[in-house]
Amino acid sequence: MLSLQSLGTPQGDIDNLRQWFAQGDAASIGNQMHSSIQLLTPQGDGYYSKAQATMILSRFFQSHPPKSCTINSQGSSDNGAYYAILKLETANGGFRVSLFMKKGATGLEIQELKIEP
């Protein structure tokens, strides 16, 4: 599989997202979101505005304080979409974080975010 870096894509965005998940930084993650996003967490799922999704993510981090986060997989598709699969370790156990993104004006924008046990 080709890495995002070898395709000339914003590898820094993926690295930043990994770091922000490790820190529980919902605000910085929210800044990378599209104006509306599909969000799935253990508490439920739906389509939300960027502001709503950021608040939900903040509540998730309050309930599940992060300990560490690693990148398990990443890549892209022919239609300009990118993905990253992260492993998030929290005080309450591990979670698989799936991010689906497209390039926006300022970098990758999260279109879909799934946090699953």
Buried (B, 14 or more C-beta within 10 A) or exposed (E): EEEBEEEEBBBEBBBBBBEBBBEBBBEBBBBBBBEEBBBBBEEEBEEBEBEBBBBBBBEBBEEBEBEEBEBEEBBBEEEEBBBBBBBBBBEEEEBEBBBBBBBBEEBBBBBBBBBEE
